[in-house]
Amino acid sequence: MLVDSHCHLDFPGLIEDLDGVVARARAAGVGRMVTICTKLSEFERVLAVAGRFDDITCSVGLHPHEAGSEAAVAPERLVRLAQHPKVVGIGETGLDFYYEHSPREAQARQFRSHIAAARRSGLPLIVHSRDADAEMTEILTEEMEKGAFGGVMHCFSSGPALARAALDLGLYLSLSGILTFKNADALREIARAAPLDRLLVETDAPYLAPAPLRGKQNEPAFVVHTAARLAALKGLSQAEVERATTANFERLFSKAVPVG
């Protein structure tokens, strides 16, 4: 079984064919999916998607792109919303200095609020980081010193220094279809060097369809291609990678593991 640890099933392109998307994922061997919240104003819609299927859970959080346009969120509110049985993670949250759709100060403030919620709830933090390696390392290090929290660097495509820092802090790295891109040699080196027991796989659907499906709309079924590339990099069978990444997911997202 594979797990798509990060997708956006409520986004246009997927929500219109949700039953078909889920059926194709199951047929491909994807046993669980986490659909990710990016706007608190749309949390109920994300929750409704997860509520339709036993094998889909969700997160609650505010994407850094929205940090300046939505009201500041207090950790207490995130913790309260995260009490729902379907909510298994806090985020996605973080820093994006590539697009800078929100002021950097607002992004950092919201990020720290999400970290506090992850710490208090015991749920993993789902971290988005782009073009902010130094600032991300600084905040994660500072916050970890205040009290431990678990988490994952989702759709990891940053440099080796941030990868090492995240792993040293006890976080996981999640690999998307970017791992299969022609120009992703640096990322493949990071994946090859990273401990297998700290890696997850994801699609970030509907974005970033992996090779050989570049140009198509991504969906959870396509995570098999990322897992296959990771297996080749590690010199392992795809079954070994499936078992390892699923075990890693269950360890980090323990609330997502079905009882019994």
C-alpha positions as CSV (number, residue, x, y, z in Angstrom):
1,M,0.0,0.0,0.0
2,L,1.1,3.6,-0.7
3,V,0.0,6.7,1.0
4,D,-0.4,10.1,-0.8
5,S,0.5,12.2,2.2
6,H,-0.4,15.5,0.6
7,C,-3.0,16.4,-2.0
8,H,-5.7,18.9,-2.6
9,L,-8.8,17.0,-3.4
10,D,-11.1,20.1,-3.0
11,F,-9.2,22.0,-5.7
12,P,-10.7,22.6,-9.2
13,G,-9.9,19.7,-11.5
14,L,-10.2,17.1,-8.8
15,I,-13.3,18.0,-6.9
16,E,-15.5,17.7,-10.1
17,D,-14.5,14.0,-10.5
18,L,-13.8,13.1,-6.9
19,D,-15.3,9.6,-7.0
20,G,-13.2,8.8,-10.1
21,V,-10.0,10.3,-8.6
22,V,-10.4,8.2,-5.4
23,A,-11.3,5.1,-7.4
24,R,-8.2,5.4,-9.6
25,A,-6.0,5.9,-6.5
26,R,-7.4,2.8,-4.9
27,A,-6.9,0.8,-8.1
28,A,-3.2,2.0,-8.2
29,G,-2.7,0.7,-4.6
30,V,-3.0,4.1,-2.8
31,G,-4.6,3.1,0.5
32,R,-4.8,6.5,2.2
33,M,-4.8,10.1,1.2
34,V,-4.5,13.3,3.2
35,T,-6.3,16.3,1.6
36,I,-4.7,19.5,2.8
37,C,-6.3,22.7,4.0
38,T,-4.8,26.0,2.6
39,K,-7.4,28.5,3.8
40,L,-9.2,28.4,7.1
41,S,-12.2,30.0,5.4
42,E,-12.4,26.8,3.3
43,F,-11.8,24.3,6.0
44,E,-15.3,23.0,6.1
45,R,-15.1,22.2,2.4
46,V,-11.9,20.3,3.0
47,L,-13.4,18.5,5.9
48,A,-16.5,17.5,3.8
49,V,-14.3,15.9,1.2
50,A,-12.5,13.8,3.9
51,G,-15.8,12.9,5.5
52,R,-17.1,11.2,2.3
53,F,-14.4,8.5,2.4
54,D,-13.0,6.2,5.0
55,D,-9.5,6.3,3.5
56,I,-9.2,10.1,3.3
57,T,-8.2,12.4,6.2
58,C,-7.4,16.1,6.2
59,S,-5.4,18.9,7.8
60,V,-6.3,22.3,9.1
61,G,-4.2,25.3,8.4
62,L,-3.3,28.4,6.4
63,H,-0.9,28.4,3.5
64,P,1.7,31.2,3.6
65,H,0.2,32.6,0.4
66,E,-2.9,33.4,2.4
67,A,-1.1,34.8,5.5
68,G,-1.7,38.4,4.6
69,S,-5.3,38.0,3.2
70,E,-6.9,35.9,6.0
71,A,-7.3,37.0,9.6
72,A,-4.5,36.0,11.9
73,V,-5.2,32.6,13.4
74,A,-4.6,31.8,17.0
75,P,-3.1,28.4,18.1
76,E,-6.2,27.8,20.2
77,R,-8.5,27.9,17.2
78,L,-6.3,25.5,15.3
79,V,-6.2,23.1,18.2
80,R,-9.9,23.3,18.6
81,L,-10.6,22.5,14.9
82,A,-8.0,19.8,15.0
83,Q,-10.0,17.9,17.5
84,H,-12.2,16.6,14.7
85,P,-11.6,12.9,14.1
86,K,-10.7,13.5,10.4
87,V,-8.0,16.1,11.1
88,V,-4.6,14.5,11.3
89,G,-2.2,17.4,10.8
90,I,-1.6,21.1,11.2
91,G,-1.0,23.1,8.0
92,E,0.0,23.5,5.4
93,T,2.0,26.4,6.8
94,G,5.4,27.9,6.3
95,L,7.3,30.4,4.3
96,D,7.2,31.2,0.6
97,F,9.6,33.9,-0.5
98,Y,9.4,33.0,-4.2
99,Y,6.0,34.4,-4.9
100,E,5.7,36.5,-1.8
101,H,1.9,36.7,-2.1
102,S,1.9,37.7,1.6
103,P,4.3,39.9,3.6
104,R,7.2,37.9,5.1
105,E,6.4,39.1,8.6
106,A,2.8,37.8,8.3
107,Q,4.0,34.5,7.0
108,A,6.5,34.1,9.9
109,R,3.9,35.1,12.5
110,Q,1.3,32.6,11.1
111,F,3.9,29.9,10.8
112,R,4.9,30.2,14.5
113,S,1.2,30.1,15.5
114,H,0.8,26.8,13.6
115,I,3.9,25.4,15.3
116,A,2.4,26.2,18.7
117,A,-0.8,24.4,17.6
118,A,1.2,21.4,16.5
119,R,3.0,21.3,19.8
120,R,-0.2,21.6,21.8
121,S,-2.2,19.2,19.8
122,G,0.5,16.6,19.3
123,L,-0.4,16.5,15.5
124,P,2.4,16.8,12.9
125,L,3.2,20.1,11.3
126,I,2.9,20.2,7.5
127,V,5.6,22.7,6.3
128,H,5.8,24.5,3.0
129,S,9.1,26.1,2.2
130,R,10.3,27.9,-0.9
131,D,13.2,30.2,-1.4
132,A,13.4,30.6,2.4
133,D,16.0,28.0,3.5
134,A,17.9,30.2,6.0
135,E,14.8,31.7,7.6
136,M,13.0,28.4,7.7
137,T,16.0,26.8,9.5
138,E,16.1,29.6,12.0
139,I,12.4,29.5,12.9
140,L,12.3,25.7,13.1
141,T,15.4,25.6,15.3
142,E,14.1,28.4,17.6
143,E,10.7,26.8,18.0
144,M,12.1,23.3,18.6
145,E,14.0,24.7,21.5
146,K,10.8,26.0,23.0
147,G,9.3,22.5,22.9
148,A,9.4,19.5,20.6
149,F,6.9,19.0,17.8
150,G,6.7,16.6,14.9
151,G,6.3,17.5,11.3
152,V,7.1,17.0,7.6
153,M,8.8,19.2,5.0
154,H,6.2,18.7,2.3
155,C,7.1,18.6,-1.4
156,F,10.7,19.0,-0.5
157,S,12.7,20.8,-3.2
158,S,15.0,23.0,-1.1
159,G,18.8,22.6,-0.6
160,P,20.8,20.1,1.3
161,A,21.4,22.4,4.2
162,L,17.7,22.7,5.0
163,A,17.3,18.9,4.5
164,R,20.0,18.2,7.0
165,A,18.6,20.8,9.5
166,A,15.1,19.3,9.2
167,L,16.3,15.8,9.7
168,D,18.5,16.8,12.6
169,L,15.4,18.4,14.2
170,G,13.5,15.1,13.8
171,L,11.3,16.1,10.9
172,Y,10.5,14.1,7.8
173,L,11.0,14.9,4.2
174,S,8.1,14.3,1.7
175,L,9.0,13.8,-1.9
176,S,6.7,14.7,-4.8
177,G,6.7,14.3,-8.5
178,I,9.6,16.8,-8.7
179,L,11.8,13.8,-7.8
180,T,11.2,12.6,-11.4
181,F,11.9,15.9,-13.2
182,K,14.9,16.0,-15.6
183,N,16.4,19.0,-13.8
184,A,16.1,17.6,-10.3
185,D,19.5,16.0,-9.9
186,A,20.2,17.9,-6.7
187,L,16.9,16.7,-5.1
188,R,17.7,13.1,-6.1
189,E,21.0,13.3,-4.3
190,I,19.2,14.5,-1.2
191,A,16.7,11.7,-1.5
192,R,19.4,9.2,-2.0
193,A,21.3,10.3,1.1
194,A,18.3,10.7,3.4
195,P,17.4,7.9,5.8
196,L,14.6,5.8,4.3
197,D,12.8,5.8,7.6
198,R,12.4,9.6,7.4
199,L,10.8,9.8,3.9
200,L,7.2,10.1,2.7
201,V,5.8,10.4,-0.8
202,E,3.1,12.7,-2.0
203,T,1.6,14.2,-5.2
204,D,0.6,17.7,-4.2
205,A,-2.2,17.1,-6.7
206,P,-3.5,18.7,-8.8
207,Y,0.1,20.1,-9.3
208,L,3.4,18.6,-10.3
209,A,2.5,15.5,-12.2
210,P,5.5,13.2,-12.3
211,A,7.3,11.8,-15.3
212,P,6.1,10.2,-17.5
213,L,2.9,12.2,-17.0
214,R,4.3,15.7,-17.1
215,G,1.7,18.1,-18.5
216,K,-1.3,16.2,-17.2
217,Q,-3.3,17.1,-14.2
218,N,-1.8,15.3,-11.2
219,E,-3.9,13.0,-8.9
220,P,-3.2,10.6,-6.1
221,A,-2.9,7.6,-8.3
222,F,0.3,9.1,-9.8
223,V,2.2,8.8,-6.5
224,V,3.3,5.4,-7.7
225,H,5.7,7.0,-10.1
226,T,7.4,9.0,-7.4
227,A,7.7,5.9,-5.2
228,A,9.2,4.0,-8.2
229,R,11.9,6.6,-8.7
230,L,12.7,6.7,-5.0
231,A,13.1,2.9,-5.1
232,A,15.5,3.1,-8.0
233,L,17.5,5.8,-6.2
234,K,17.7,3.7,-3.1
235,G,18.4,0.4,-4.9
236,L,15.3,-1.1,-3.4
237,S,12.2,-2.8,-4.8
238,Q,9.1,-0.7,-5.0
239,A,7.4,-2.9,-2.5
240,E,10.1,-2.1,0.0
241,V,9.7,1.6,-0.5
242,E,5.9,1.2,-0.2
243,R,6.2,-0.6,3.1
244,A,8.8,1.9,4.4
245,T,7.0,5.1,3.4
246,T,3.6,3.8,4.7
247,A,5.2,2.9,8.0
248,N,6.8,6.3,8.2
249,F,3.4,7.9,7.5
250,E,1.7,5.9,10.2
251,R,4.4,6.8,12.7
252,L,4.1,10.5,12.0
253,F,0.4,10.8,11.3
254,S,-0.6,8.3,13.9
255,K,-4.1,9.7,14.2
256,A,-4.7,8.6,10.6
257,V,-4.2,5.0,11.4
258,P,-7.6,3.2,11.5
259,V,-8.4,1.6,14.9
260,G,-8.0,-2.1,14.6
